[in-house]
Amino acid sequence: MNKMKTILLGLFCLLSIISKAQPGKIIDKVIAMVDNNIILHSDIENQMELLGYKPEEREEGRCQLLDQMLVNKLLVAQAIKDSIPMSEEEVEDELDRKVNYYVNMAGSTEAFESYYNKSIDQIKDDFREDIKDQLLAGRMRNKIVGELTVTPSEVRDFFFKIPSDSLPFFNTEFEVSQIVIDAQISDFQKEYARKTTSDLRDRLLAGESFELLASLYSQDPGSAENGGELGMVPRGTFVKEFDAAAYKLKKDEVSEIVETQFGFHILQLIERRGDLINIRHILIKPKSVSNDLIKARNILDTVKLKVLKLHKDSLTFLQAVNKYSEDELSKSAGGRLINKENGGTIIESKDMDPTVLFIVDTMKVGAISDPVPYMKEDGTQGYRILRLDSKTPPHKANLEQDYDKLQNATKSNKENEEILKWIRKNGRKSYIMIAPEYNNCSNLNNWLTN
């Protein structure tokens, strides 16, 4: 172990000397080690950039990030010793998911690449090993805490240890269910949309600008203002019909008309790099007319009567959801609206769609609304009825109303304590080094005293 420490310390010194060879320009530098796993200055800075830390947050942020990285390195080292499996495909899938998330946050691939002054491929190269380590660390963490449970007495003990003035305050919370009926588009409207798309394709083939026609006529608001360009994305990003057509195109080639659930498209390939592709498109959507919407509303009027037992063919609300609703996400949750923040069904008033909040805020629990107009994210129009399943007024956290939340918090706290015990035990068996410039990070003291 002493020989290993000497070798690693020598490497640290060598890299530190190299980093100081050019005053004012840090090439890179080792700032911490866990056995033979190093953490570089660039690792911290890349994460700072990716997470968008503000200048005034960076000093404390570096301390927090280094603590997390030290934990991860220790978990990864044990995962490797325990031969926890991890395939390249899993790493690439997670890497694609993360990059796509940040591209969406930036608004476009170009904006993301411009912000970091690197291509998507270079950014992926920077973070591939980090992603692999995160996945391995997560699996090792699950191995350590996977069997932990909490008892009701532990939840109560956790709650009563929280000072009264530190109890969280919850806004009004709702649980709401819906049944959605889409307006059925007539064959005439479909044919009209197809004809419009065909006319635009003829103009493209005659030499008119794709970008100009997309900005003038495309009904995809997210791309029309960019001349129809969708940005560099991996295979599988689009629906299968769109994806299949896109990957058959040659550079600058204009596709045949492609029909998807969203409408009719014309595609043009801008660039392809392996499984990454940049496409511009024009979308023309068949429009619902008033008669189609009236039919959807009439169906829901009848469904509501059935649920209220005012029709000869009565149904429970859940039976009506399963039989009629055309919104797959809420249907899979028994009709419940899903909280986009956490995937649950309890939604705070501040997180609820304002149009839904306006309707349910004055309803009694168990009441069902009249059919109201509804437009899905893909532009599909229709009607829906809403049922208020529960409503919790604003309040300080308490055991009666917030047991599930407190149970999750208790379990999370217990898991963190278990991880800390594991770190203290395994940290003593490992060589830990932290660069002197992090001596002011009080949260790192435990690492130096192991």
C-alpha positions as a Markdown table, in Angstrom:
| # | Residue | x | y | z |
|---|---|---|---|---|
| 1 | Met | 0.0 | 0.0 | 0.0 |
| 2 | Asn | 2.9 | 2.4 | 0.8 |
| 3 | Lys | 4.4 | 1.7 | -2.6 |
| 4 | Met | 1.1 | 2.5 | -4.2 |
| 5 | Lys | 0.7 | 5.7 | -2.3 |
| 6 | Thr | 4.2 | 6.8 | -3.4 |
| 7 | Ile | 3.5 | 6.1 | -7.1 |
| 8 | Leu | 0.1 | 7.9 | -7.0 |
| 9 | Leu | 1.5 | 10.9 | -5.1 |
| 10 | Gly | 4.3 | 11.1 | -7.7 |
| 11 | Leu | 1.7 | 11.1 | -10.5 |
| 12 | Phe | -0.2 | 13.9 | -8.7 |
| 13 | Cys | 2.9 | 16.0 | -8.3 |
| 14 | Leu | 3.9 | 15.4 | -11.9 |
| 15 | Leu | 0.5 | 16.5 | -13.2 |
| 16 | Ser | 0.5 | 19.5 | -10.9 |
| 17 | Ile | 3.9 | 20.6 | -12.2 |
| 18 | Ile | 2.7 | 20.3 | -15.8 |
| 19 | Ser | -0.4 | 22.4 | -15.0 |
| 20 | Lys | 1.9 | 25.1 | -13.7 |
| 21 | Ala | 4.3 | 25.0 | -16.6 |
| 22 | Gln | 2.3 | 27.7 | -18.5 |
| 23 | Pro | 1.3 | 30.5 | -16.0 |
| 24 | Gly | -2.4 | 31.5 | -16.3 |
| 25 | Lys | -3.2 | 28.4 | -18.4 |
| 26 | Ile | -4.3 | 25.2 | -16.6 |
| 27 | Ile | -3.9 | 22.2 | -18.9 |
| 28 | Asp | -5.4 | 19.9 | -16.3 |
| 29 | Lys | -4.6 | 18.8 | -12.8 |
| 30 | Val | -5.4 | 16.0 | -10.4 |
| 31 | Ile | -7.4 | 17.3 | -7.5 |
| 32 | Ala | -8.3 | 14.1 | -5.7 |
| 33 | Met | -7.6 | 10.3 | -5.7 |
| 34 | Val | -9.4 | 7.2 | -4.4 |
| 35 | Asp | -6.9 | 4.4 | -4.7 |
| 36 | Asn | -5.8 | 4.5 | -8.4 |
| 37 | Asn | -8.9 | 6.4 | -9.5 |
| 38 | Ile | -8.2 | 10.1 | -10.1 |
| 39 | Ile | -10.5 | 13.1 | -10.2 |
| 40 | Leu | -9.3 | 16.0 | -12.5 |
| 41 | His | -9.8 | 19.7 | -12.3 |
| 42 | Ser | -11.6 | 19.4 | -15.7 |
| 43 | Asp | -14.0 | 16.8 | -14.3 |
| 44 | Ile | -15.2 | 19.4 | -11.7 |
| 45 | Glu | -15.3 | 22.2 | -14.2 |
| 46 | Asn | -17.1 | 20.2 | -16.9 |
| 47 | Gln | -19.8 | 19.3 | -14.4 |
| 48 | Met | -20.0 | 22.9 | -13.2 |
| 49 | Glu | -20.7 | 24.0 | -16.8 |
| 50 | Leu | -23.2 | 21.2 | -17.5 |
| 51 | Leu | -25.2 | 21.9 | -14.4 |
| 52 | Gly | -25.2 | 25.7 | -15.0 |
| 53 | Tyr | -23.7 | 26.9 | -11.7 |
| 54 | Lys | -23.8 | 30.7 | -11.3 |
| 55 | Pro | -20.4 | 32.4 | -10.5 |
| 56 | Glu | -21.5 | 33.1 | -6.9 |
| 57 | Glu | -22.4 | 29.4 | -6.4 |
| 58 | Arg | -19.2 | 27.9 | -7.8 |
| 59 | Glu | -17.0 | 27.8 | -4.6 |
| 60 | Glu | -19.6 | 25.9 | -2.6 |
| 61 | Gly | -20.5 | 23.9 | -5.8 |
| 62 | Arg | -17.0 | 22.6 | -6.3 |
| 63 | Cys | -16.9 | 21.3 | -2.7 |
| 64 | Gln | -20.3 | 19.5 | -3.2 |
| 65 | Leu | -19.3 | 18.1 | -6.6 |
| 66 | Leu | -16.0 | 16.8 | -5.3 |
| 67 | Asp | -17.7 | 15.1 | -2.3 |
| 68 | Gln | -20.2 | 13.4 | -4.7 |
| 69 | Met | -17.3 | 12.3 | -7.0 |
| 70 | Leu | -15.3 | 10.9 | -4.1 |
| 71 | Val | -18.4 | 8.8 | -3.1 |
| 72 | Asn | -18.9 | 7.7 | -6.7 |
| 73 | Lys | -15.2 | 6.7 | -7.1 |
| 74 | Leu | -15.4 | 4.6 | -4.0 |
| 75 | Leu | -18.6 | 2.9 | -5.1 |
| 76 | Val | -17.3 | 2.4 | -8.6 |
| 77 | Ala | -14.1 | 0.8 | -7.3 |
| 78 | Gln | -16.2 | -1.7 | -5.2 |
| 79 | Ala | -18.5 | -2.3 | -8.2 |
| 80 | Ile | -15.5 | -3.4 | -10.3 |
| 81 | Lys | -14.3 | -5.6 | -7.5 |
| 82 | Asp | -17.7 | -7.2 | -7.2 |
| 83 | Ser | -17.9 | -7.6 | -11.0 |
| 84 | Ile | -21.2 | -5.8 | -11.3 |
| 85 | Pro | -22.2 | -6.1 | -15.0 |
| 86 | Met | -22.4 | -3.0 | -17.3 |
| 87 | Ser | -22.7 | -3.2 | -21.1 |
| 88 | Glu | -21.6 | -0.6 | -23.6 |
| 89 | Glu | -25.1 | -0.4 | -24.9 |
| 90 | Glu | -26.4 | 0.7 | -21.5 |
| 91 | Val | -23.8 | 3.4 | -21.3 |
| 92 | Glu | -24.6 | 4.7 | -24.8 |
| 93 | Asp | -28.3 | 4.7 | -24.1 |
| 94 | Glu | -27.9 | 6.7 | -20.9 |
| 95 | Leu | -25.4 | 9.1 | -22.6 |
| 96 | Asp | -27.9 | 9.7 | -25.4 |
| 97 | Arg | -30.7 | 10.3 | -22.9 |
| 98 | Lys | -28.6 | 12.8 | -20.9 |
| 99 | Val | -27.4 | 14.7 | -24.0 |
| 100 | Asn | -30.9 | 14.9 | -25.5 |
| 101 | Tyr | -32.1 | 16.3 | -22.2 |
| 102 | Tyr | -29.6 | 19.1 | -22.3 |
| 103 | Val | -30.1 | 19.7 | -26.0 |
| 104 | Asn | -33.8 | 20.3 | -25.2 |
| 105 | Met | -32.9 | 22.6 | -22.4 |
| 106 | Ala | -30.6 | 24.6 | -24.7 |
| 107 | Gly | -33.3 | 24.7 | -27.4 |
| 108 | Ser | -31.4 | 23.2 | -30.2 |
| 109 | Thr | -28.3 | 21.1 | -31.0 |
| 110 | Glu | -26.6 | 24.2 | -32.4 |
| 111 | Ala | -27.2 | 26.2 | -29.2 |
| 112 | Phe | -25.9 | 23.4 | -27.1 |
| 113 | Glu | -22.8 | 23.0 | -29.2 |
| 114 | Ser | -22.2 | 26.7 | -29.3 |
| 115 | Tyr | -22.5 | 27.1 | -25.5 |
| 116 | Tyr | -19.8 | 24.5 | -24.9 |
| 117 | Asn | -17.9 | 25.3 | -28.1 |
| 118 | Lys | -17.8 | 21.5 | -28.8 |
| 119 | Ser | -19.6 | 19.1 | -31.1 |
| 120 | Ile | -22.1 | 16.6 | -29.8 |
| 121 | Asp | -19.5 | 13.8 | -30.4 |
| 122 | Gln | -16.8 | 15.7 | -28.4 |
| 123 | Ile | -19.2 | 16.4 | -25.6 |
| 124 | Lys | -20.1 | 12.7 | -25.5 |
| 125 | Asp | -16.5 | 11.7 | -25.4 |
| 126 | Asp | -16.0 | 14.1 | -22.4 |
| 127 | Phe | -18.7 | 12.5 | -20.4 |
| 128 | Arg | -18.8 | 8.8 | -21.5 |
| 129 | Glu | -16.6 | 7.6 | -18.7 |
| 130 | Asp | -18.5 | 9.7 | -16.2 |
| 131 | Ile | -21.8 | 8.2 | -17.3 |
| 132 | Lys | -20.4 | 4.7 | -17.0 |
| 133 | Asp | -19.1 | 5.5 | -13.5 |
| 134 | Gln | -22.5 | 7.0 | -12.5 |
| 135 | Leu | -24.3 | 3.8 | -13.6 |
| 136 | Leu | -21.9 | 1.5 | -11.8 |
| 137 | Ala | -22.1 | 3.7 | -8.7 |
| 138 | Gly | -25.9 | 3.6 | -8.8 |
| 139 | Arg | -25.9 | -0.2 | -9.0 |
| 140 | Met | -23.4 | -0.5 | -6.2 |
| 141 | Arg | -25.5 | 1.9 | -4.1 |
| 142 | Asn | -28.6 | -0.2 | -4.8 |
| 143 | Lys | -26.7 | -3.3 | -3.7 |
| 144 | Ile | -25.8 | -1.6 | -0.4 |
| 145 | Val | -29.3 | -0.1 | 0.4 |
| 146 | Gly | -31.6 | -2.2 | -1.8 |
| 147 | Glu | -33.1 | -4.2 | 1.1 |
| 148 | Leu | -33.7 | -1.3 | 3.4 |
| 149 | Thr | -37.2 | -0.6 | 4.6 |
| 150 | Val | -38.7 | 1.8 | 7.2 |
| 151 | Thr | -41.3 | 1.0 | 9.9 |
| 152 | Pro | -44.1 | 3.4 | 10.9 |
| 153 | Ser | -42.3 | 4.0 | 14.2 |
| 154 | Glu | -39.2 | 5.1 | 12.3 |
| 155 | Val | -41.3 | 7.5 | 10.2 |
| 156 | Arg | -42.8 | 9.0 | 13.4 |
| 157 | Asp | -39.3 | 9.3 | 15.0 |
| 158 | Phe | -38.0 | 11.1 | 11.9 |
| 159 | Phe | -40.9 | 13.5 | 11.8 |
| 160 | Phe | -40.7 | 14.5 | 15.5 |
| 161 | Lys | -37.0 | 15.2 | 15.2 |
| 162 | Ile | -37.7 | 17.9 | 12.7 |
| 163 | Pro | -37.9 | 21.3 | 14.5 |
| 164 | Ser | -41.4 | 22.8 | 14.2 |
| 165 | Asp | -40.1 | 25.9 | 12.5 |
| 166 | Ser | -38.3 | 23.7 | 9.9 |
| 167 | Leu | -41.3 | 21.7 | 8.8 |
| 168 | Pro | -42.0 | 22.1 | 5.1 |
| 169 | Phe | -45.1 | 23.9 | 3.9 |
| 170 | Phe | -47.2 | 22.3 | 1.1 |
| 171 | Asn | -49.4 | 24.3 | -1.3 |
| 172 | Thr | -52.9 | 23.1 | -2.2 |
| 173 | Glu | -52.5 | 19.6 | -3.7 |
| 174 | Phe | -54.9 | 17.8 | -6.1 |
| 175 | Glu | -55.5 | 14.4 | -7.6 |
| 176 | Val | -57.5 | 14.7 | -10.8 |
| 177 | Ser | -58.6 | 12.1 | -13.3 |
| 178 | Gln | -59.7 | 12.6 | -16.9 |
| 179 | Ile | -61.4 | 10.9 | -19.9 |
| 180 | Val | -60.3 | 12.3 | -23.2 |
| 181 | Ile | -62.1 | 11.9 | -26.6 |
| 182 | Asp | -60.2 | 13.1 | -29.7 |
| 183 | Ala | -62.1 | 14.7 | -32.5 |
| 184 | Gln | -62.1 | 12.2 | -35.3 |
| 185 | Ile | -60.7 | 13.8 | -38.5 |
| 186 | Ser | -62.8 | 13.3 | -41.6 |
| 187 | Asp | -61.4 | 11.6 | -44.8 |
| 188 | Phe | -62.0 | 14.9 | -46.6 |
| 189 | Gln | -59.7 | 16.8 | -44.1 |
| 190 | Lys | -57.0 | 14.2 | -44.4 |
| 191 | Glu | -57.1 | 14.3 | -48.2 |
| 192 | Tyr | -57.0 | 18.1 | -48.1 |
| 193 | Ala | -53.9 | 18.0 | -45.9 |
| 194 | Arg | -52.2 | 15.5 | -48.1 |
| 195 | Lys | -53.0 | 17.6 | -51.2 |
| 196 | Thr | -51.5 | 20.7 | -49.5 |
| 197 | Thr | -48.4 | 18.7 | -48.7 |
| 198 | Ser | -48.1 | 17.4 | -52.2 |
| 199 | Asp | -48.3 | 20.9 | -53.7 |
| 200 | Leu | -45.5 | 22.1 | -51.3 |
| 201 | Arg | -43.3 | 19.1 | -52.4 |
| 202 | Asp | -43.8 | 20.0 | -56.0 |
| 203 | Arg | -42.6 | 23.6 | -55.3 |
| 204 | Leu | -39.6 | 22.2 | -53.5 |
| 205 | Leu | -38.7 | 19.9 | -56.4 |
| 206 | Ala | -39.1 | 23.0 | -58.7 |
| 207 | Gly | -36.3 | 24.7 | -56.7 |
| 208 | Glu | -38.0 | 26.8 | -54.1 |
| 209 | Ser | -36.2 | 27.1 | -50.7 |
| 210 | Phe | -37.1 | 24.4 | -48.2 |
| 211 | Glu | -36.3 | 26.8 | -45.3 |
| 212 | Leu | -38.6 | 29.5 | -46.6 |
| 213 | Leu | -41.5 | 27.2 | -47.3 |
| 214 | Ala | -41.1 | 25.5 | -43.9 |
| 215 | Ser | -41.1 | 28.9 | -42.1 |
| 216 | Leu | -44.2 | 30.0 | -44.0 |
| 217 | Tyr | -46.3 | 26.8 | -44.0 |
| 218 | Ser | -45.0 | 24.2 | -41.6 |
| 219 | Gln | -47.4 | 23.5 | -38.7 |
| 220 | Asp | -44.6 | 22.3 | -36.3 |
| 221 | Pro | -44.1 | 25.5 | -34.2 |
| 222 | Gly | -40.9 | 24.1 | -32.7 |
| 223 | Ser | -39.0 | 23.9 | -36.0 |
| 224 | Ala | -40.9 | 26.2 | -38.4 |
| 225 | Glu | -39.1 | 29.3 | -37.1 |
| 226 | Asn | -35.7 | 27.5 | -37.8 |
| 227 | Gly | -36.6 | 26.8 | -41.4 |
| 228 | Gly | -37.9 | 23.3 | -40.4 |
| 229 | Glu | -34.6 | 22.2 | -38.9 |
| 230 | Leu | -34.8 | 19.7 | -36.0 |
| 231 | Gly | -31.1 | 19.6 | -35.0 |
| 232 | Met | -28.7 | 16.7 | -34.6 |
| 233 | Val | -30.4 | 13.8 | -32.8 |
| 234 | Pro | -29.8 | 10.0 | -32.5 |
| 235 | Arg | -31.7 | 7.3 | -34.2 |
| 236 | Gly | -35.0 | 6.5 | -32.5 |
| 237 | Thr | -35.7 | 10.1 | -31.5 |
| 238 | Phe | -38.7 | 10.3 | -33.9 |
| 239 | Val | -41.7 | 8.1 | -34.5 |
| 240 | Lys | -40.9 | 5.0 | -36.5 |
| 241 | Glu | -42.3 | 6.2 | -39.9 |
| 242 | Phe | -40.4 | 9.4 | -39.7 |
| 243 | Asp | -37.2 | 7.7 | -38.5 |
| 244 | Ala | -37.3 | 5.1 | -41.3 |
| 245 | Ala | -37.8 | 7.8 | -44.0 |
| 246 | Ala | -35.1 | 10.1 | -42.6 |
| 247 | Tyr | -32.4 | 7.4 | -42.6 |
| 248 | Lys | -33.0 | 6.5 | -46.2 |
| 249 | Leu | -32.3 | 10.0 | -47.5 |
| 250 | Lys | -29.1 | 11.3 | -49.1 |
| 251 | Lys | -27.7 | 14.7 | -48.3 |
| 252 | Asp | -30.1 | 17.5 | -49.5 |
| 253 | Glu | -32.6 | 14.9 | -50.9 |
| 254 | Val | -36.3 | 15.7 | -50.5 |
| 255 | Ser | -38.4 | 12.8 | -49.3 |
| 256 | Glu | -41.7 | 11.4 | -50.5 |
| 257 | Ile | -44.7 | 12.4 | -48.4 |
| 258 | Val | -44.5 | 10.7 | -44.9 |
| 259 | Glu | -47.6 | 10.1 | -42.9 |
| 260 | Thr | -47.4 | 9.8 | -39.1 |
| 261 | Gln | -49.7 | 10.3 | -36.2 |
| 262 | Phe | -48.9 | 14.0 | -36.3 |
| 263 | Gly | -49.9 | 14.6 | -40.0 |
| 264 | Phe | -48.1 | 14.7 | -43.3 |
| 265 | His | -44.4 | 15.5 | -43.6 |
| 266 | Ile | -41.8 | 16.3 | -46.2 |
| 267 | Leu | -38.2 | 15.7 | -45.1 |
| 268 | Gln | -34.8 | 16.9 | -46.3 |
| 269 | Leu | -31.5 | 15.5 | -45.0 |
| 270 | Ile | -29.0 | 18.2 | -43.8 |
| 271 | Glu | -26.3 | 16.0 | -42.3 |
| 272 | Arg | -25.8 | 12.5 | -41.0 |
| 273 | Arg | -23.0 | 11.3 | -38.7 |
| 274 | Gly | -23.4 | 7.6 | -38.0 |
| 275 | Asp | -26.6 | 7.2 | -36.1 |
| 276 | Leu | -26.8 | 11.0 | -35.5 |
| 277 | Ile | -29.0 | 12.9 | -38.0 |
| 278 | Asn | -30.1 | 16.4 | -38.7 |
| 279 | Ile | -33.3 | 16.8 | -40.7 |
| 280 | Arg | -35.5 | 19.7 | -41.7 |
| 281 | His | -39.2 | 19.0 | -42.3 |
| 282 | Ile | -42.5 | 20.6 | -43.2 |
| 283 | Leu | -45.5 | 19.3 | -41.3 |
| 284 | Ile | -49.1 | 19.8 | -42.5 |
| 285 | Lys | -51.8 | 18.6 | -40.0 |
| 286 | Pro | -55.3 | 17.5 | -41.0 |
| 287 | Lys | -57.6 | 19.9 | -39.1 |
| 288 | Ser | -60.6 | 18.9 | -37.1 |
| 289 | Val | -63.8 | 20.9 | -38.1 |
| 290 | Ser | -66.6 | 21.9 | -35.8 |
| 291 | Asn | -68.7 | 18.9 | -36.5 |
| 292 | Asp | -65.8 | 16.6 | -35.5 |
| 293 | Leu | -65.5 | 18.4 | -32.2 |
| 294 | Ile | -69.2 | 18.4 | -31.5 |
| 295 | Lys | -69.2 | 14.6 | -32.0 |
| 296 | Ala | -66.4 | 14.3 | -29.4 |
| 297 | Arg | -68.3 | 16.4 | -26.9 |
| 298 | Asn | -71.6 | 14.5 | -27.5 |
| 299 | Ile | -69.7 | 11.2 | -26.7 |
| 300 | Leu | -68.4 | 12.6 | -23.5 |
| 301 | Asp | -71.9 | 13.9 | -22.5 |
| 302 | Thr | -73.1 | 10.3 | -22.8 |
| 303 | Val | -70.0 | 8.9 | -20.9 |
| 304 | Lys | -70.7 | 11.3 | -18.0 |
| 305 | Leu | -74.3 | 10.2 | -17.8 |
| 306 | Lys | -73.1 | 6.6 | -17.6 |
| 307 | Val | -70.6 | 7.3 | -14.9 |
| 308 | Leu | -73.3 | 9.3 | -12.9 |
| 309 | Lys | -75.6 | 6.3 | -13.2 |
| 310 | Leu | -78.1 | 8.4 | -15.2 |
| 311 | His | -77.9 | 6.2 | -18.2 |
| 312 | Lys | -79.2 | 2.6 | -18.8 |
| 313 | Asp | -75.6 | 1.4 | -19.5 |
| 314 | Ser | -73.9 | 2.6 | -16.2 |
| 315 | Leu | -70.1 | 2.4 | -15.7 |
| 316 | Thr | -67.6 | 3.2 | -13.0 |
| 317 | Phe | -65.3 | 6.0 | -13.8 |
| 318 | Leu | -62.4 | 3.6 | -14.2 |
| 319 | Gln | -64.4 | 1.4 | -16.6 |
| 320 | Ala | -65.2 | 4.5 | -18.6 |
| 321 | Val | -61.5 | 5.4 | -18.7 |
| 322 | Asn | -60.5 | 2.0 | -20.0 |
| 323 | Lys | -63.3 | 1.9 | -22.6 |
| 324 | Tyr | -63.2 | 5.4 | -23.9 |
| 325 | Ser | -60.2 | 7.6 | -23.0 |
| 326 | Glu | -57.8 | 8.3 | -25.8 |
| 327 | Asp | -54.9 | 9.7 | -23.7 |
| 328 | Glu | -52.6 | 6.8 | -23.2 |
| 329 | Leu | -50.4 | 8.4 | -20.4 |
| 330 | Ser | -53.3 | 9.1 | -18.0 |
| 331 | Lys | -55.2 | 6.0 | -19.1 |
| 332 | Ser | -52.2 | 3.9 | -17.9 |
| 333 | Ala | -52.7 | 5.5 | -14.5 |
| 334 | Gly | -56.4 | 4.8 | -14.3 |
| 335 | Gly | -57.2 | 8.2 | -15.7 |
| 336 | Arg | -55.1 | 10.2 | -13.2 |
| 337 | Leu | -53.2 | 13.2 | -14.5 |
| 338 | Ile | -49.4 | 12.7 | -14.0 |
| 339 | Asn | -47.2 | 15.1 | -12.2 |
| 340 | Lys | -44.4 | 15.9 | -14.7 |
| 341 | Glu | -42.1 | 16.9 | -11.9 |
| 342 | Asn | -42.0 | 13.5 | -10.1 |
| 343 | Gly | -44.1 | 11.0 | -12.1 |
| 344 | Gly | -46.7 | 10.8 | -9.3 |
| 345 | Thr | -50.4 | 11.6 | -9.3 |
| 346 | Ile | -50.4 | 14.3 | -6.6 |
| 347 | Ile | -50.0 | 17.7 | -8.2 |
| 348 | Glu | -49.4 | 21.0 | -6.3 |
| 349 | Ser | -51.5 | 24.0 | -7.5 |
| 350 | Lys | -48.3 | 25.7 | -8.7 |
| 351 | Asp | -47.4 | 22.8 | -11.0 |
| 352 | Met | -50.9 | 22.2 | -12.4 |
| 353 | Asp | -52.0 | 23.2 | -15.9 |
| 354 | Pro | -53.8 | 26.5 | -15.3 |
| 355 | Thr | -56.8 | 25.5 | -17.5 |
| 356 | Val | -57.3 | 22.4 | -15.3 |
| 357 | Leu | -56.7 | 24.3 | -12.0 |
| 358 | Phe | -59.3 | 26.9 | -13.1 |
| 359 | Ile | -61.9 | 24.1 | -13.4 |
| 360 | Val | -61.2 | 21.9 | -10.4 |
| 361 | Asp | -60.4 | 24.6 | -7.9 |
| 362 | Thr | -64.1 | 25.2 | -7.3 |
| 363 | Met | -65.2 | 21.6 | -7.6 |
| 364 | Lys | -66.1 | 19.3 | -4.7 |
| 365 | Val | -64.2 | 16.1 | -4.3 |
| 366 | Gly | -65.8 | 13.4 | -6.4 |
| 367 | Ala | -67.5 | 15.9 | -8.8 |
| 368 | Ile | -67.2 | 15.5 | -12.6 |
| 369 | Ser | -66.9 | 18.5 | -14.9 |
| 370 | Asp | -68.8 | 19.1 | -18.1 |
| 371 | Pro | -66.9 | 18.3 | -21.3 |
| 372 | Val | -64.2 | 21.0 | -21.9 |
| 373 | Pro | -62.1 | 21.6 | -25.0 |
| 374 | Tyr | -58.7 | 20.0 | -24.9 |
| 375 | Met | -55.6 | 20.1 | -27.1 |
| 376 | Lys | -52.8 | 17.5 | -26.8 |
| 377 | Glu | -49.1 | 18.4 | -27.1 |
| 378 | Asp | -49.1 | 17.1 | -30.7 |
| 379 | Gly | -52.0 | 19.5 | -31.6 |
| 380 | Thr | -54.8 | 16.9 | -31.6 |
| 381 | Gln | -58.0 | 18.6 | -30.6 |
| 382 | Gly | -60.8 | 17.1 | -28.6 |
| 383 | Tyr | -62.8 | 17.2 | -25.3 |
| 384 | Arg | -62.3 | 15.8 | -21.9 |
| 385 | Ile | -64.2 | 15.5 | -18.6 |
| 386 | Leu | -62.3 | 16.0 | -15.3 |
| 387 | Arg | -63.0 | 14.4 | -11.9 |
| 388 | Leu | -61.6 | 15.8 | -8.7 |
| 389 | Asp | -60.4 | 12.8 | -6.8 |
| 390 | Ser | -58.8 | 14.6 | -3.8 |
| 391 | Lys | -57.9 | 18.1 | -2.6 |
| 392 | Thr | -55.6 | 18.9 | 0.3 |
| 393 | Pro | -55.5 | 22.5 | 1.5 |
| 394 | Pro | -52.2 | 24.3 | 2.1 |
| 395 | His | -50.6 | 23.2 | 5.3 |
| 396 | Lys | -47.4 | 22.5 | 7.2 |
| 397 | Ala | -46.3 | 18.9 | 6.9 |
| 398 | Asn | -48.0 | 16.5 | 9.3 |
| 399 | Leu | -48.2 | 12.7 | 9.8 |
| 400 | Glu | -51.9 | 12.4 | 8.9 |
| 401 | Gln | -51.8 | 14.1 | 5.5 |
| 402 | Asp | -48.3 | 13.6 | 4.4 |
| 403 | Tyr | -47.4 | 10.1 | 5.6 |
| 404 | Asp | -46.3 | 8.9 | 2.2 |
| 405 | Lys | -43.9 | 11.9 | 1.7 |
| 406 | Leu | -42.5 | 11.5 | 5.2 |
| 407 | Gln | -42.1 | 7.8 | 4.6 |
| 408 | Asn | -40.0 | 8.5 | 1.5 |
| 409 | Ala | -37.9 | 11.1 | 3.3 |
| 410 | Thr | -37.3 | 8.7 | 6.2 |
| 411 | Lys | -36.2 | 6.0 | 3.8 |
| 412 | Ser | -33.9 | 8.4 | 1.9 |
| 413 | Asn | -32.4 | 9.5 | 5.2 |
| 414 | Lys | -31.8 | 5.9 | 6.3 |
| 415 | Glu | -30.2 | 5.0 | 3.0 |
| 416 | Asn | -27.9 | 8.0 | 3.3 |
| 417 | Glu | -26.9 | 6.9 | 6.8 |
| 418 | Glu | -26.2 | 3.4 | 5.5 |
| 419 | Ile | -24.0 | 4.8 | 2.7 |
| 420 | Leu | -22.1 | 6.9 | 5.2 |
| 421 | Lys | -21.4 | 3.8 | 7.3 |
| 422 | Trp | -20.3 | 2.0 | 4.2 |
| 423 | Ile | -18.0 | 4.9 | 3.2 |
| 424 | Arg | -16.4 | 5.0 | 6.7 |
| 425 | Lys | -15.7 | 1.3 | 6.6 |
| 426 | Asn | -14.4 | 1.1 | 3.1 |
| 427 | Gly | -12.7 | 4.5 | 3.1 |
| 428 | Arg | -10.3 | 3.3 | 5.8 |
| 429 | Lys | -9.2 | 0.5 | 3.3 |
| 430 | Ser | -8.6 | 3.0 | 0.5 |
| 431 | Tyr | -6.0 | 5.7 | -0.2 |
| 432 | Ile | -7.7 | 9.1 | -0.2 |
| 433 | Met | -5.9 | 12.3 | -1.4 |
| 434 | Ile | -7.5 | 15.7 | -1.8 |
| 435 | Ala | -5.6 | 18.7 | -3.2 |
| 436 | Pro | -4.7 | 21.5 | -0.7 |
| 437 | Glu | -7.0 | 24.1 | -2.4 |
| 438 | Tyr | -10.0 | 22.1 | -1.2 |
| 439 | Asn | -8.9 | 22.3 | 2.5 |
| 440 | Asn | -11.6 | 25.0 | 3.1 |
| 441 | Cys | -14.4 | 22.5 | 2.2 |
| 442 | Ser | -15.8 | 21.5 | 5.6 |
| 443 | Asn | -18.0 | 18.8 | 3.9 |
| 444 | Leu | -14.8 | 17.0 | 3.0 |
| 445 | Asn | -13.4 | 16.6 | 6.5 |
| 446 | Asn | -14.7 | 13.1 | 6.9 |
| 447 | Trp | -12.7 | 11.9 | 3.9 |
| 448 | Leu | -9.4 | 13.3 | 5.4 |
| 449 | Thr | -10.0 | 11.7 | 8.8 |
| 450 | Asn | -10.9 | 8.2 | 7.6 |
